Amino acid sequence: MIGIQEIVVTALFIAALVYVGRIIYRSFQAKSACGTNCKCSVDFSDVELKREN
């Protein structure tokens, strides 16, 4: 029979695995130069777009 202690220990172990897995997953994500809400100071006004007909 499974007791409450085994359930708590198993839940904590799974939570720890998820936490470590998330840290590892985020370490492999691409890091952008700008944050999500910043505005880069790049001027694109002189850039011409090529259009294909």
mmCIF file of the N, C-alpha and C atoms, coordinates in Angstrom:
data_MODEL
# 
_entry.id   MODEL 
# 
loop_
_atom_site.group_PDB 
_atom_site.id 
_atom_site.type_symbol 
_atom_site.label_atom_id 
_atom_site.label_alt_id 
_atom_site.label_comp_id 
_atom_site.label_asym_id 
_atom_site.label_entity_id 
_atom_site.label_seq_id 
_atom_site.pdbx_PDB_ins_code 
_atom_site.Cartn_x 
_atom_site.Cartn_y 
_atom_site.Cartn_z 
_atom_site.occupancy 
_atom_site.B_iso_or_equiv 
_atom_site.pdbx_formal_charge 
_atom_site.auth_seq_id 
_atom_site.auth_comp_id 
_atom_site.auth_asym_id 
_atom_site.auth_atom_id 
_atom_site.pdbx_PDB_model_num 
ATOM 1   N N  . MET A 1 1  ? 0.839  -1.171 0.000   1.00 0.00 ? 1  MET A N  1 
ATOM 2   C CA . MET A 1 1  ? 0.000  0.000  0.000   1.00 0.00 ? 1  MET A CA 1 
ATOM 3   C C  . MET A 1 1  ? 0.890  1.242  0.000   1.00 0.00 ? 1  MET A C  1 
ATOM 4   N N  . ILE A 1 2  ? 0.510  2.205  -0.804  1.00 0.00 ? 2  ILE A N  1 
ATOM 5   C CA . ILE A 1 2  ? 1.288  3.433  -0.922  1.00 0.00 ? 2  ILE A CA 1 
ATOM 6   C C  . ILE A 1 2  ? 0.821  4.429  0.128   1.00 0.00 ? 2  ILE A C  1 
ATOM 7   N N  . GLY A 1 3  ? 1.783  4.953  0.871   1.00 0.00 ? 3  GLY A N  1 
ATOM 8   C CA . GLY A 1 3  ? 1.471  5.921  1.913   1.00 0.00 ? 3  GLY A CA 1 
ATOM 9   C C  . GLY A 1 3  ? 1.595  7.342  1.407   1.00 0.00 ? 3  GLY A C  1 
ATOM 10  N N  . ILE A 1 4  ? 1.189  8.256  2.235   1.00 0.00 ? 4  ILE A N  1 
ATOM 11  C CA . ILE A 1 4  ? 1.242  9.672  1.876   1.00 0.00 ? 4  ILE A CA 1 
ATOM 12  C C  . ILE A 1 4  ? 2.674  10.142 1.694   1.00 0.00 ? 4  ILE A C  1 
ATOM 13  N N  . GLN A 1 5  ? 3.614  9.563  2.428   1.00 0.00 ? 5  GLN A N  1 
ATOM 14  C CA . GLN A 1 5  ? 5.019  9.974  2.297   1.00 0.00 ? 5  GLN A CA 1 
ATOM 15  C C  . GLN A 1 5  ? 5.564  9.637  0.915   1.00 0.00 ? 5  GLN A C  1 
ATOM 16  N N  . GLU A 1 6  ? 5.240  8.460  0.408   1.00 0.00 ? 6  GLU A N  1 
ATOM 17  C CA . GLU A 1 6  ? 5.713  8.079  -0.918  1.00 0.00 ? 6  GLU A CA 1 
ATOM 18  C C  . GLU A 1 6  ? 5.111  8.994  -1.993  1.00 0.00 ? 6  GLU A C  1 
ATOM 19  N N  . ILE A 1 7  ? 3.874  9.375  -1.821  1.00 0.00 ? 7  ILE A N  1 
ATOM 20  C CA . ILE A 1 7  ? 3.226  10.261 -2.791  1.00 0.00 ? 7  ILE A CA 1 
ATOM 21  C C  . ILE A 1 7  ? 3.893  11.634 -2.773  1.00 0.00 ? 7  ILE A C  1 
ATOM 22  N N  . VAL A 1 8  ? 4.173  12.158 -1.586  1.00 0.00 ? 8  VAL A N  1 
ATOM 23  C CA . VAL A 1 8  ? 4.810  13.463 -1.467  1.00 0.00 ? 8  VAL A CA 1 
ATOM 24  C C  . VAL A 1 8  ? 6.219  13.430 -2.039  1.00 0.00 ? 8  VAL A C  1 
ATOM 25  N N  . VAL A 1 9  ? 6.981  12.397 -1.715  1.00 0.00 ? 9  VAL A N  1 
ATOM 26  C CA . VAL A 1 9  ? 8.358  12.281 -2.224  1.00 0.00 ? 9  VAL A CA 1 
ATOM 27  C C  . VAL A 1 9  ? 8.353  12.152 -3.744  1.00 0.00 ? 9  VAL A C  1 
ATOM 28  N N  . THR A 1 10 ? 7.447  11.361 -4.292  1.00 0.00 ? 10 THR A N  1 
ATOM 29  C CA . THR A 1 10 ? 7.354  11.197 -5.740  1.00 0.00 ? 10 THR A CA 1 
ATOM 30  C C  . THR A 1 10 ? 6.968  12.511 -6.417  1.00 0.00 ? 10 THR A C  1 
ATOM 31  N N  . ALA A 1 11 ? 6.020  13.237 -5.839  1.00 0.00 ? 11 ALA A N  1 
ATOM 32  C CA . ALA A 1 11 ? 5.606  14.520 -6.405  1.00 0.00 ? 11 ALA A CA 1 
ATOM 33  C C  . ALA A 1 11 ? 6.761  15.525 -6.375  1.00 0.00 ? 11 ALA A C  1 
ATOM 34  N N  . LEU A 1 12 ? 7.502  15.574 -5.281  1.00 0.00 ? 12 LEU A N  1 
ATOM 35  C CA . LEU A 1 12 ? 8.653  16.475 -5.191  1.00 0.00 ? 12 LEU A CA 1 
ATOM 36  C C  . LEU A 1 12 ? 9.747  16.092 -6.187  1.00 0.00 ? 12 LEU A C  1 
ATOM 37  N N  . PHE A 1 13 ? 9.961  14.804 -6.360  1.00 0.00 ? 13 PHE A N  1 
ATOM 38  C CA . PHE A 1 13 ? 10.965 14.338 -7.315  1.00 0.00 ? 13 PHE A CA 1 
ATOM 39  C C  . PHE A 1 13 ? 10.583 14.718 -8.743  1.00 0.00 ? 13 PHE A C  1 
ATOM 40  N N  . ILE A 1 14 ? 9.325  14.544 -9.093  1.00 0.00 ? 14 ILE A N  1 
ATOM 41  C CA . ILE A 1 14 ? 8.852  14.914 -10.435 1.00 0.00 ? 14 ILE A CA 1 
ATOM 42  C C  . ILE A 1 14 ? 8.944  16.423 -10.630 1.00 0.00 ? 14 ILE A C  1 
ATOM 43  N N  . ALA A 1 15 ? 8.588  17.198 -9.606  1.00 0.00 ? 15 ALA A N  1 
ATOM 44  C CA . ALA A 1 15 ? 8.693  18.654 -9.699  1.00 0.00 ? 15 ALA A CA 1 
ATOM 45  C C  . ALA A 1 15 ? 10.148 19.080 -9.886  1.00 0.00 ? 15 ALA A C  1 
ATOM 46  N N  . ALA A 1 16 ? 11.063 18.427 -9.202  1.00 0.00 ? 16 ALA A N  1 
ATOM 47  C CA . ALA A 1 16 ? 12.486 18.742 -9.353  1.00 0.00 ? 16 ALA A CA 1 
ATOM 48  C C  . ALA A 1 16 ? 12.967 18.402 -10.755 1.00 0.00 ? 16 ALA A C  1 
ATOM 49  N N  . LEU A 1 17 ? 12.530 17.288 -11.308 1.00 0.00 ? 17 LEU A N  1 
ATOM 50  C CA . LEU A 1 17 ? 12.904 16.921 -12.675 1.00 0.00 ? 17 LEU A CA 1 
ATOM 51  C C  . LEU A 1 17 ? 12.378 17.935 -13.686 1.00 0.00 ? 17 LEU A C  1 
ATOM 52  N N  . VAL A 1 18 ? 11.153 18.367 -13.504 1.00 0.00 ? 18 VAL A N  1 
ATOM 53  C CA . VAL A 1 18 ? 10.578 19.373 -14.401 1.00 0.00 ? 18 VAL A CA 1 
ATOM 54  C C  . VAL A 1 18 ? 11.359 20.676 -14.294 1.00 0.00 ? 18 VAL A C  1 
ATOM 55  N N  . TYR A 1 19 ? 11.714 21.076 -13.084 1.00 0.00 ? 19 TYR A N  1 
ATOM 56  C CA . TYR A 1 19 ? 12.471 22.307 -12.865 1.00 0.00 ? 19 TYR A CA 1 
ATOM 57  C C  . TYR A 1 19 ? 13.840 22.245 -13.542 1.00 0.00 ? 19 TYR A C  1 
ATOM 58  N N  . VAL A 1 20 ? 14.559 21.175 -13.340 1.00 0.00 ? 20 VAL A N  1 
ATOM 59  C CA . VAL A 1 20 ? 15.885 21.033 -13.950 1.00 0.00 ? 20 VAL A CA 1 
ATOM 60  C C  . VAL A 1 20 ? 15.764 20.917 -15.470 1.00 0.00 ? 20 VAL A C  1 
ATOM 61  N N  . GLY A 1 21 ? 14.765 20.191 -15.927 1.00 0.00 ? 21 GLY A N  1 
ATOM 62  C CA . GLY A 1 21 ? 14.545 20.071 -17.367 1.00 0.00 ? 21 GLY A CA 1 
ATOM 63  C C  . GLY A 1 21 ? 14.250 21.410 -18.008 1.00 0.00 ? 21 GLY A C  1 
ATOM 64  N N  . ARG A 1 22 ? 13.485 22.238 -17.322 1.00 0.00 ? 22 ARG A N  1 
ATOM 65  C CA . ARG A 1 22 ? 13.161 23.562 -17.846 1.00 0.00 ? 22 ARG A CA 1 
ATOM 66  C C  . ARG A 1 22 ? 14.406 24.435 -17.907 1.00 0.00 ? 22 ARG A C  1 
ATOM 67  N N  . ILE A 1 23 ? 15.259 24.357 -16.903 1.00 0.00 ? 23 ILE A N  1 
ATOM 68  C CA . ILE A 1 23 ? 16.514 25.124 -16.913 1.00 0.00 ? 23 ILE A CA 1 
ATOM 69  C C  . ILE A 1 23 ? 17.386 24.689 -18.085 1.00 0.00 ? 23 ILE A C  1 
ATOM 70  N N  . ILE A 1 24 ? 17.497 23.389 -18.298 1.00 0.00 ? 24 ILE A N  1 
ATOM 71  C CA . ILE A 1 24 ? 18.309 22.874 -19.405 1.00 0.00 ? 24 ILE A CA 1 
ATOM 72  C C  . ILE A 1 24 ? 17.713 23.284 -20.739 1.00 0.00 ? 24 ILE A C  1 
ATOM 73  N N  . TYR A 1 25 ? 16.396 23.183 -20.887 1.00 0.00 ? 25 TYR A N  1 
ATOM 74  C CA . TYR A 1 25 ? 15.730 23.553 -22.130 1.00 0.00 ? 25 TYR A CA 1 
ATOM 75  C C  . TYR A 1 25 ? 15.938 25.031 -22.441 1.00 0.00 ? 25 TYR A C  1 
ATOM 76  N N  . ARG A 1 26 ? 15.794 25.889 -21.446 1.00 0.00 ? 26 ARG A N  1 
ATOM 77  C CA . ARG A 1 26 ? 15.957 27.317 -21.664 1.00 0.00 ? 26 ARG A CA 1 
ATOM 78  C C  . ARG A 1 26 ? 17.404 27.692 -21.952 1.00 0.00 ? 26 ARG A C  1 
ATOM 79  N N  . SER A 1 27 ? 18.363 26.902 -21.507 1.00 0.00 ? 27 SER A N  1 
ATOM 80  C CA . SER A 1 27 ? 19.769 27.216 -21.779 1.00 0.00 ? 27 SER A CA 1 
ATOM 81  C C  . SER A 1 27 ? 20.118 26.986 -23.244 1.00 0.00 ? 27 SER A C  1 
ATOM 82  N N  . PHE A 1 28 ? 19.342 26.160 -23.948 1.00 0.00 ? 28 PHE A N  1 
ATOM 83  C CA . PHE A 1 28 ? 19.589 25.891 -25.356 1.00 0.00 ? 28 PHE A CA 1 
ATOM 84  C C  . PHE A 1 28 ? 18.799 26.805 -26.279 1.00 0.00 ? 28 PHE A C  1 
ATOM 85  N N  . GLN A 1 29 ? 17.909 27.623 -25.741 1.00 0.00 ? 29 GLN A N  1 
ATOM 86  C CA . GLN A 1 29 ? 17.123 28.533 -26.562 1.00 0.00 ? 29 GLN A CA 1 
ATOM 87  C C  . GLN A 1 29 ? 18.006 29.660 -27.080 1.00 0.00 ? 29 GLN A C  1 
ATOM 88  N N  . ALA A 1 30 ? 17.678 30.167 -28.274 1.00 0.00 ? 30 ALA A N  1 
ATOM 89  C CA . ALA A 1 30 ? 18.438 31.270 -28.857 1.00 0.00 ? 30 ALA A CA 1 
ATOM 90  C C  . ALA A 1 30 ? 18.203 32.529 -28.049 1.00 0.00 ? 30 ALA A C  1 
ATOM 91  N N  . LYS A 1 31 ? 19.277 33.221 -27.802 1.00 0.00 ? 31 LYS A N  1 
ATOM 92  C CA . LYS A 1 31 ? 19.177 34.462 -27.072 1.00 0.00 ? 31 LYS A CA 1 
ATOM 93  C C  . LYS A 1 31 ? 19.249 35.611 -28.072 1.00 0.00 ? 31 LYS A C  1 
ATOM 94  N N  . SER A 1 32 ? 18.243 36.460 -28.079 1.00 0.00 ? 32 SER A N  1 
ATOM 95  C CA . SER A 1 32 ? 18.234 37.579 -29.010 1.00 0.00 ? 32 SER A CA 1 
ATOM 96  C C  . SER A 1 32 ? 18.987 38.756 -28.400 1.00 0.00 ? 32 SER A C  1 
ATOM 97  N N  . ALA A 1 33 ? 19.408 39.658 -29.252 1.00 0.00 ? 33 ALA A N  1 
ATOM 98  C CA . ALA A 1 33 ? 20.139 40.828 -28.792 1.00 0.00 ? 33 ALA A CA 1 
ATOM 99  C C  . ALA A 1 33 ? 19.223 41.790 -28.060 1.00 0.00 ? 33 ALA A C  1 
ATOM 100 N N  . CYS A 1 34 ? 17.977 41.830 -28.476 1.00 0.00 ? 34 CYS A N  1 
ATOM 101 C CA . CYS A 1 34 ? 17.020 42.738 -27.851 1.00 0.00 ? 34 CYS A CA 1 
ATOM 102 C C  . CYS A 1 34 ? 16.056 41.937 -26.988 1.00 0.00 ? 34 CYS A C  1 
ATOM 103 N N  . GLY A 1 35 ? 15.548 42.592 -25.961 1.00 0.00 ? 35 GLY A N  1 
ATOM 104 C CA . GLY A 1 35 ? 14.524 41.975 -25.137 1.00 0.00 ? 35 GLY A CA 1 
ATOM 105 C C  . GLY A 1 35 ? 13.192 41.961 -25.888 1.00 0.00 ? 35 GLY A C  1 
ATOM 106 N N  . THR A 1 36 ? 12.179 41.458 -25.263 1.00 0.00 ? 36 THR A N  1 
ATOM 107 C CA . THR A 1 36 ? 10.903 41.324 -25.948 1.00 0.00 ? 36 THR A CA 1 
ATOM 108 C C  . THR A 1 36 ? 10.211 42.653 -26.157 1.00 0.00 ? 36 THR A C  1 
ATOM 109 N N  . ASN A 1 37 ? 10.440 43.636 -25.304 1.00 0.00 ? 37 ASN A N  1 
ATOM 110 C CA . ASN A 1 37 ? 9.725  44.902 -25.413 1.00 0.00 ? 37 ASN A CA 1 
ATOM 111 C C  . ASN A 1 37 ? 10.616 46.074 -25.787 1.00 0.00 ? 37 ASN A C  1 
ATOM 112 N N  . CYS A 1 38 ? 11.824 45.829 -26.208 1.00 0.00 ? 38 CYS A N  1 
ATOM 113 C CA . CYS A 1 38 ? 12.702 46.948 -26.530 1.00 0.00 ? 38 CYS A CA 1 
ATOM 114 C C  . CYS A 1 38 ? 12.578 47.301 -28.002 1.00 0.00 ? 38 CYS A C  1 
ATOM 115 N N  . LYS A 1 39 ? 13.009 48.487 -28.330 1.00 0.00 ? 39 LYS A N  1 
ATOM 116 C CA . LYS A 1 39 ? 13.026 48.928 -29.717 1.00 0.00 ? 39 LYS A CA 1 
ATOM 117 C C  . LYS A 1 39 ? 14.488 49.136 -30.096 1.00 0.00 ? 39 LYS A C  1 
ATOM 118 N N  . CYS A 1 40 ? 14.946 48.360 -31.043 1.00 0.00 ? 40 CYS A N  1 
ATOM 119 C CA . CYS A 1 40 ? 16.336 48.469 -31.485 1.00 0.00 ? 40 CYS A CA 1 
ATOM 120 C C  . CYS A 1 40 ? 16.532 49.786 -32.225 1.00 0.00 ? 40 CYS A C  1 
ATOM 121 N N  . SER A 1 41 ? 17.719 50.321 -32.162 1.00 0.00 ? 41 SER A N  1 
ATOM 122 C CA . SER A 1 41 ? 17.995 51.610 -32.803 1.00 0.00 ? 41 SER A CA 1 
ATOM 123 C C  . SER A 1 41 ? 18.550 51.413 -34.204 1.00 0.00 ? 41 SER A C  1 
ATOM 124 N N  . VAL A 1 42 ? 17.921 50.553 -34.989 1.00 0.00 ? 42 VAL A N  1 
ATOM 125 C CA . VAL A 1 42 ? 18.342 50.298 -36.355 1.00 0.00 ? 42 VAL A CA 1 
ATOM 126 C C  . VAL A 1 42 ? 17.422 51.077 -37.286 1.00 0.00 ? 42 VAL A C  1 
ATOM 127 N N  . ASP A 1 43 ? 18.011 51.788 -38.220 1.00 0.00 ? 43 ASP A N  1 
ATOM 128 C CA . ASP A 1 43 ? 17.235 52.587 -39.163 1.00 0.00 ? 43 ASP A CA 1 
ATOM 129 C C  . ASP A 1 43 ? 17.084 51.808 -40.460 1.00 0.00 ? 43 ASP A C  1 
ATOM 130 N N  . PHE A 1 44 ? 15.848 51.412 -40.773 1.00 0.00 ? 44 PHE A N  1 
ATOM 131 C CA . PHE A 1 44 ? 15.570 50.647 -41.989 1.00 0.00 ? 44 PHE A CA 1 
ATOM 132 C C  . PHE A 1 44 ? 14.981 51.523 -43.093 1.00 0.00 ? 44 PHE A C  1 
ATOM 133 N N  . SER A 1 45 ? 15.061 52.835 -42.974 1.00 0.00 ? 45 SER A N  1 
ATOM 134 C CA . SER A 1 45 ? 14.421 53.713 -43.960 1.00 0.00 ? 45 SER A CA 1 
ATOM 135 C C  . SER A 1 45 ? 15.099 53.663 -45.330 1.00 0.00 ? 45 SER A C  1 
ATOM 136 N N  . ASP A 1 46 ? 16.378 53.313 -45.404 1.00 0.00 ? 46 ASP A N  1 
ATOM 137 C CA . ASP A 1 46 ? 17.092 53.259 -46.681 1.00 0.00 ? 46 ASP A CA 1 
ATOM 138 C C  . ASP A 1 46 ? 17.047 51.883 -47.339 1.00 0.00 ? 46 ASP A C  1 
ATOM 139 N N  . VAL A 1 47 ? 16.376 50.943 -46.747 1.00 0.00 ? 47 VAL A N  1 
ATOM 140 C CA . VAL A 1 47 ? 16.330 49.584 -47.274 1.00 0.00 ? 47 VAL A CA 1 
ATOM 141 C C  . VAL A 1 47 ? 15.237 49.495 -48.333 1.00 0.00 ? 47 VAL A C  1 
ATOM 142 N N  . GLU A 1 48 ? 15.598 48.952 -49.492 1.00 0.00 ? 48 GLU A N  1 
ATOM 143 C CA . GLU A 1 48 ? 14.630 48.771 -50.569 1.00 0.00 ? 48 GLU A CA 1 
ATOM 144 C C  . GLU A 1 48 ? 14.266 47.302 -50.652 1.00 0.00 ? 48 GLU A C  1 
ATOM 145 N N  . LEU A 1 49 ? 12.994 47.013 -50.762 1.00 0.00 ? 49 LEU A N  1 
ATOM 146 C CA . LEU A 1 49 ? 12.526 45.643 -50.866 1.00 0.00 ? 49 LEU A CA 1 
ATOM 147 C C  . LEU A 1 49 ? 12.505 45.199 -52.322 1.00 0.00 ? 49 LEU A C  1 
ATOM 148 N N  . LYS A 1 50 ? 12.934 43.987 -52.578 1.00 0.00 ? 50 LYS A N  1 
ATOM 149 C CA . LYS A 1 50 ? 12.859 43.420 -53.917 1.00 0.00 ? 50 LYS A CA 1 
ATOM 150 C C  . LYS A 1 50 ? 11.502 42.780 -54.102 1.00 0.00 ? 50 LYS A C  1 
ATOM 151 N N  . ARG A 1 51 ? 10.826 43.139 -55.169 1.00 0.00 ? 51 ARG A N  1 
ATOM 152 C CA . ARG A 1 51 ? 9.511  42.561 -55.437 1.00 0.00 ? 51 ARG A CA 1 
ATOM 153 C C  . ARG A 1 51 ? 9.603  41.687 -56.672 1.00 0.00 ? 51 ARG A C  1 
ATOM 154 N N  . GLU A 1 52 ? 9.058  40.504 -56.568 1.00 0.00 ? 52 GLU A N  1 
ATOM 155 C CA . GLU A 1 52 ? 9.035  39.574 -57.702 1.00 0.00 ? 52 GLU A CA 1 
ATOM 156 C C  . GLU A 1 52 ? 7.685  39.667 -58.372 1.00 0.00 ? 52 GLU A C  1 
ATOM 157 N N  . ASN A 1 53 ? 7.684  39.742 -59.681 1.00 0.00 ? 53 ASN A N  1 
ATOM 158 C CA . ASN A 1 53 ? 6.422  39.832 -60.429 1.00 0.00 ? 53 ASN A CA 1 
ATOM 159 C C  . ASN A 1 53 ? 5.942  38.500 -60.869 1.00 0.00 ? 53 ASN A C  1 
# 
